[in-house]
Amino acid sequence: MACVSFVADDLAAWLVSLVADAGRKRLTSWLLGDEQERALRQAATAAVPILEIAIRDLEVEWRIYSRRSRVSRRITMSERVLCPG
């Protein structure tokens, strides 16, 4: 009779651990998302500073280009005024 009780206790413990593990996985998935969502969130978080630097560099390049364009237009306009065609 003790053997049956031992097997029943082991079976009950196994079932409880199985249910607890499934519950933990569901709760983790609900709170944090699945593995793919967590990996995507981590990659996006890592990409933000890199994109920030790239955008800042593009803004600097645009400012330089705009300045050069304005200077070039002024030179062209002054050439037209000084040396009419």
Distance bins in CASP14 RR format, pairs under 12 A and 6 or more apart:
PFRMAT RR
TARGET T0000
AUTHOR 0000-0000-0000
RMODE 2
METHOD distances of the structure
MODEL  1
1 7 0 0 0 0 0 1 0 0 0 0 0
1 8 0 0 0 0 0 1 0 0 0 0 0
2 8 0 0 0 0 0 1 0 0 0 0 0
2 9 0 0 0 0 0 1 0 0 0 0 0
3 9 0 0 0 0 0 1 0 0 0 0 0
3 10 0 0 0 0 0 1 0 0 0 0 0
4 10 0 0 0 0 0 1 0 0 0 0 0
4 11 0 0 0 0 0 1 0 0 0 0 0
5 11 0 0 0 0 0 1 0 0 0 0 0
5 12 0 0 0 0 0 1 0 0 0 0 0
6 12 0 0 0 0 0 1 0 0 0 0 0
6 13 0 0 0 0 0 1 0 0 0 0 0
7 13 0 0 0 0 0 1 0 0 0 0 0
7 14 0 0 0 0 0 1 0 0 0 0 0
8 14 0 0 0 0 0 1 0 0 0 0 0
8 15 0 0 0 0 0 1 0 0 0 0 0
9 15 0 0 0 0 0 1 0 0 0 0 0
9 16 0 0 0 0 0 1 0 0 0 0 0
10 16 0 0 0 0 0 1 0 0 0 0 0
10 17 0 0 0 0 0 1 0 0 0 0 0
11 17 0 0 0 0 0 1 0 0 0 0 0
11 18 0 0 0 0 0 1 0 0 0 0 0
12 18 0 0 0 0 0 1 0 0 0 0 0
12 19 0 0 0 0 0 1 0 0 0 0 0
13 19 0 0 0 0 0 1 0 0 0 0 0
13 20 0 0 0 0 0 1 0 0 0 0 0
14 20 0 0 0 0 0 1 0 0 0 0 0
14 21 0 0 0 0 0 1 0 0 0 0 0
15 21 0 0 0 0 0 1 0 0 0 0 0
15 22 0 0 0 0 0 1 0 0 0 0 0
16 22 0 0 0 0 0 1 0 0 0 0 0
16 23 0 0 0 0 0 1 0 0 0 0 0
17 23 0 0 0 0 0 1 0 0 0 0 0
17 24 0 0 0 0 0 1 0 0 0 0 0
18 24 0 0 0 0 0 1 0 0 0 0 0
18 25 0 0 0 0 0 1 0 0 0 0 0
19 25 0 0 0 0 0 1 0 0 0 0 0
19 26 0 0 0 0 0 1 0 0 0 0 0
20 26 0 0 0 0 0 1 0 0 0 0 0
20 27 0 0 0 0 0 1 0 0 0 0 0
21 27 0 0 0 0 0 1 0 0 0 0 0
21 28 0 0 0 0 0 1 0 0 0 0 0
22 28 0 0 0 0 0 1 0 0 0 0 0
22 29 0 0 0 0 0 1 0 0 0 0 0
23 29 0 0 0 0 1 0 0 0 0 0 0
23 30 0 0 0 0 1 0 0 0 0 0 0
23 31 0 0 0 0 0 1 0 0 0 0 0
24 30 0 0 0 0 0 1 0 0 0 0 0
24 31 0 0 0 0 0 1 0 0 0 0 0
24 32 0 0 0 0 0 1 0 0 0 0 0
25 31 0 0 0 0 0 1 0 0 0 0 0
25 32 0 0 0 0 0 1 0 0 0 0 0
25 33 0 0 0 0 0 1 0 0 0 0 0
25 34 0 0 0 0 1 0 0 0 0 0 0
25 35 0 0 0 0 0 1 0 0 0 0 0
26 32 0 0 0 0 0 1 0 0 0 0 0
26 33 0 0 0 0 0 1 0 0 0 0 0
26 34 0 0 0 0 0 1 0 0 0 0 0
27 33 0 0 0 0 0 1 0 0 0 0 0
28 34 0 0 0 0 1 0 0 0 0 0 0
28 35 0 0 0 0 1 0 0 0 0 0 0
28 37 0 0 0 0 0 1 0 0 0 0 0
28 38 0 0 0 0 1 0 0 0 0 0 0
29 35 0 0 0 0 1 0 0 0 0 0 0
29 36 0 0 0 0 0 1 0 0 0 0 0
29 37 0 0 0 0 1 0 0 0 0 0 0
29 38 0 0 0 0 1 0 0 0 0 0 0
30 37 0 0 0 0 0 1 0 0 0 0 0
31 37 0 0 0 0 0 1 0 0 0 0 0
31 38 0 0 0 0 0 1 0 0 0 0 0
32 38 1 0 1 0 0 0 0 0 0 0 0
32 39 0 0 0 0 0 1 0 0 0 0 0
32 40 0 0 0 0 0 1 0 0 0 0 0
32 41 0 0 0 0 1 0 0 0 0 0 0
32 42 0 0 0 0 0 1 0 0 0 0 0
33 39 0 0 0 0 0 1 0 0 0 0 0
33 40 0 0 0 0 1 0 0 0 0 0 0
33 41 0 0 0 0 1 0 0 0 0 0 0
33 42 0 0 0 0 0 1 0 0 0 0 0
34 40 0 0 0 0 1 0 0 0 0 0 0
34 41 0 0 0 0 0 1 0 0 0 0 0
35 41 0 0 0 0 0 1 0 0 0 0 0
35 42 0 0 0 0 0 1 0 0 0 0 0
36 42 0 0 0 0 0 1 0 0 0 0 0
36 43 0 0 0 0 0 1 0 0 0 0 0
37 43 0 0 0 0 0 1 0 0 0 0 0
37 44 0 0 0 0 0 1 0 0 0 0 0
38 44 0 0 0 0 0 1 0 0 0 0 0
38 45 0 0 0 0 0 1 0 0 0 0 0
39 45 0 0 0 0 0 1 0 0 0 0 0
39 46 0 0 0 0 0 1 0 0 0 0 0
40 46 0 0 0 0 0 1 0 0 0 0 0
40 47 0 0 0 0 0 1 0 0 0 0 0
41 47 0 0 0 0 0 1 0 0 0 0 0
41 48 0 0 0 0 0 1 0 0 0 0 0
42 48 0 0 0 0 0 1 0 0 0 0 0
43 50 0 0 0 0 0 1 0 0 0 0 0
43 51 0 0 0 0 0 1 0 0 0 0 0
44 50 0 0 0 0 0 1 0 0 0 0 0
44 51 0 0 0 0 1 0 0 0 0 0 0
45 51 0 0 0 0 0 1 0 0 0 0 0
46 52 0 0 0 0 0 1 0 0 0 0 0
47 53 0 0 0 0 0 1 0 0 0 0 0
47 54 0 0 0 0 1 0 0 0 0 0 0
47 55 0 0 0 0 0 1 0 0 0 0 0
48 54 0 0 0 0 0 1 0 0 0 0 0
48 55 0 0 0 0 0 1 0 0 0 0 0
49 55 0 0 0 0 0 1 0 0 0 0 0
49 56 0 0 0 0 0 1 0 0 0 0 0
50 56 0 0 0 0 0 1 0 0 0 0 0
50 57 0 0 0 0 0 1 0 0 0 0 0
51 57 0 0 0 0 0 1 0 0 0 0 0
51 58 0 0 0 0 0 1 0 0 0 0 0
52 58 0 0 0 0 0 1 0 0 0 0 0
52 59 0 0 0 0 0 1 0 0 0 0 0
53 59 0 0 0 0 0 1 0 0 0 0 0
53 60 0 0 0 0 0 1 0 0 0 0 0
54 60 0 0 0 0 0 1 0 0 0 0 0
54 61 0 0 0 0 0 1 0 0 0 0 0
55 61 0 0 0 0 0 1 0 0 0 0 0
55 62 0 0 0 0 0 1 0 0 0 0 0
56 62 0 0 0 0 0 1 0 0 0 0 0
56 63 0 0 0 0 0 1 0 0 0 0 0
57 63 0 0 0 0 0 1 0 0 0 0 0
57 64 0 0 0 0 0 1 0 0 0 0 0
58 64 0 0 0 0 0 1 0 0 0 0 0
58 65 0 0 0 0 0 1 0 0 0 0 0
59 65 0 0 0 0 0 1 0 0 0 0 0
59 66 0 0 0 0 0 1 0 0 0 0 0
60 66 0 0 0 0 0 1 0 0 0 0 0
60 67 0 0 0 0 0 1 0 0 0 0 0
61 67 0 0 0 0 0 1 0 0 0 0 0
61 68 0 0 0 0 0 1 0 0 0 0 0
62 68 0 0 0 0 0 1 0 0 0 0 0
62 69 0 0 0 0 0 1 0 0 0 0 0
63 69 0 0 0 0 0 1 0 0 0 0 0
63 70 0 0 0 0 0 1 0 0 0 0 0
64 70 0 0 0 0 0 1 0 0 0 0 0
64 71 0 0 0 0 0 1 0 0 0 0 0
65 71 0 0 0 0 0 1 0 0 0 0 0
65 72 0 0 0 0 0 1 0 0 0 0 0
66 72 0 0 0 0 0 1 0 0 0 0 0
66 73 0 0 0 0 0 1 0 0 0 0 0
67 73 0 0 0 0 0 1 0 0 0 0 0
67 74 0 0 0 0 0 1 0 0 0 0 0
68 74 0 0 0 0 0 1 0 0 0 0 0
68 75 0 0 0 0 0 1 0 0 0 0 0
69 75 0 0 0 0 0 1 0 0 0 0 0
69 76 0 0 0 0 0 1 0 0 0 0 0
70 76 0 0 0 0 0 1 0 0 0 0 0
70 77 0 0 0 0 0 1 0 0 0 0 0
71 77 0 0 0 0 0 1 0 0 0 0 0
71 78 0 0 0 0 0 1 0 0 0 0 0
72 78 0 0 0 0 0 1 0 0 0 0 0
72 79 0 0 0 0 0 1 0 0 0 0 0
73 79 0 0 0 0 0 1 0 0 0 0 0
73 80 0 0 0 0 0 1 0 0 0 0 0
74 80 0 0 0 0 0 1 0 0 0 0 0
74 81 0 0 0 0 0 1 0 0 0 0 0
75 81 0 0 0 0 0 1 0 0 0 0 0
75 82 0 0 0 0 0 1 0 0 0 0 0
75 83 0 0 0 0 0 1 0 0 0 0 0
76 82 0 0 0 0 0 1 0 0 0 0 0
76 83 0 0 0 0 0 1 0 0 0 0 0
77 83 0 0 0 0 0 1 0 0 0 0 0
77 84 0 0 0 0 0 1 0 0 0 0 0
78 84 0 0 0 0 0 1 0 0 0 0 0
79 85 0 0 0 0 1 0 0 0 0 0 0
END
